[in-house]
Amino acid sequence: MYRDTLSLLGPALPVVSFLGRLPTAMCQLGSLLLVAETSGSLATAGLTGGALAAGQTVAGPVIGRLTDRRGQRGVVLAASLANAVAVTALVLAALGHAPTGPLMVLGALAGATVPQVGPLARTRSVALARRSGADDRTVGTVLSFEGTLDEVSFVLGPALVGLAAALAHPAAALLLAALLLAVCGTAFALHPTARATAPDVSTSTRSGAAERTRLPGSAYALRATMVLQGAMFGASQAGITALTQELGAPAQAGLVYAAMGVMSAAVGLSMAAVPDRIGLTTRWRAATAGLVVLSVPLLSAGSLGALYAVVVVLGAAYAPHLITVFGLTERTVPAVRLAESMAFLTSGIVGGQALALAVSGRLAESHGAPAAFAVAVGAAAACAVLSWSVRVAAPVRGLRPAVAERSG
């Protein structure tokens, strides 16, 4: 099932893109643990982590649009090296006990310079598939593969941070992230496949410029649903943390969240086996219905065993939703704005997660874990409303050799 995908991408690209996206998963938790330990202040750590998330949320789409206009090679290379420097500077400032203000500035810079390897790898892989004449099923398999790499990175990244913090110091995890950014980010930028996303000179014509600035309304709805998906992540994380603390097992929080990620990654790999006759619109609606149905039991989880069971089952709905939204975006936006749109989706997850984590964390402190889980259920319900009320535009014609989606 994935043989054609690996043949299309080659052996090196998946490896460097995976290692290049690991730092994104490491830096959020790593910065929190590092600043908390060096400053002794959870408030300072939260502000630094929030600044990092804000920088990534705002700048991610900008980097995506730059790659649409100038190609990935130069933009990703500059961002990777700048991000490695920014992360290293944050580590040195934290170890030097810098005050809150400078730490927030460096956190924002570390977020703003994230090279967006995940969404750009999706864009590059889709471009390679389309240029080879692949059909929509193959493109869907490529997106499932890329989605699984993301899921695995977001499970492995925090685990590496936790291991480094336990064996040495949180600074070691962030310095490893900076090294990965410098080496693997550079390798991803310079890989020969970067040429697949080079901008077409025809986009400089009047018609190309007009097409470049036009997005269907459904594209904005898809971005909104990713913000809500991020809110589910953030609220679930807050609720899991609160409940494990109430149960006297705070160390289990990371393991519970990792178990959810493993289930999501496994189901993501299986998405390539979904029959073609089940269109993306139908998949989106089914995935959001699954998010609602499977998140409601969070409200009644009262033991560690029940929490594991509910969260792991809920993880089965995450990957189908994420992969389907990426697939719908690939079909509906102009090819010359694909990288920007993919980066918007990823930034939406980051922003939604950070905001929901802040809000639901306070609710959990005041009213217990069910209050945080209620935010996750509410976000799932909003995703479902969007999927049933938004009409996804037909695939963009003339920009890629795609066949029409069976809308289901």
C-alpha positions, 0 to 999 in steps of 0.5 A: 500500500505504501510501496508506491509512496516510498518509491516516489519519495525515495529513501532519504526524504522521509528520514530527513523530513521526519528528523527535521520536524522533530524539533517542533515537537520538542521545543514547546515542552522543552522550553517549558521545562527548561525555563521552569527549572532555571527560573523556578517560576511556572508563570515565566515558563508559561509566558515563554512557551506561550510566546513560542507558540504565538510566534509559530502561529503567526509566522508559519503561514508567512513562511509557507507563502514565501515558499510558494513564491520563492521555492522551498530551498532558500526559505527553508535553509534560512529558517532552519539555521535561524531557528537553530540559532534562536533555540540555542540563544534561548537555552543560553539565556535560560541557563544565564537566568535572564529575566522574563522579558528577554526569555519571551522575546527569544521564545517568540523568535524561536517560534517565528523561525520554525521552518515548517518542515511538516507542512512543506514536506506534505506540499513537496510530496503532493507535488511529486505525486501530481507531477508523476501523474498519480491519481487521487488515491495515491495522493491520499496515501501520501497524505496518510504517510505524512500525517503518520510521520507528524503523529509519530514525531509529536509522540517521540518529541516530548518523550525525548525531552522527558528522557533528556530532562530525567537523565541530564537537563532540559537544556540537553533536549533543546540543544539536540533540537537545535542540532537537528534543525541545523543538520536535518533542516538543511538536508531537507532544504537542499534535497533535490526534490525541493525543485518539485515546488519551485514556483512556475513563472506563469504565475507572474501573469495577470491571470496567475496573480489573480488565481494566487490571491483567490481562495474558496470560502471552504478553505477558511472553514478548513482552517477553522476546524484545525484550530478547533482540533488544536483546541481539542489537543490542548483541552485534552492535555489539560484534563489528562494532567489534572486527572492524573494529578487528582489520582496521585499519578502525575507521571502517567500524564505523558504516557496517557497522551503518548498512548493516544498518539500511538493509536492515532498514528496507527489509524492514520496509516490505515487511512490509505485502505479506505475505498475510493467510493467514500469521498473526502466530504463523507470522511470529514463528516464521519471523522467529526462525528467520531470526535464527538462520540468518542470525546464525550466519555472523557467527562466521566473518566474517573480512574487511570484505567478508564482514562487510558481506555477512553483516550486511546479510543479517542486517538482513533478519530484524530488522524482521520480528521487531520488527514482528511482536512489536509486532503480537502485543502490540497484539492480545493486551494490553488496549487500556487498557495498550497504551502501557505495553506498547509502551514495555516493548518499546522499553525491553526493547530498550534494556536488552538492548542496553546489557547485551549491549554491556557483556558482549560488549565484554569478551568481544571484548577477551579472545577476539576478535570471534567471542566477541561474535558468539556472544552474538548467536547465543545470543540469536537461539536463545533468541528462537526457543525462545520463539516455538515454546514460548509460546502467544500468547493470542487477541486481547482481545475487546470492547476494539477492533474487531479480527478474530481473528488467523489463528494459522497 
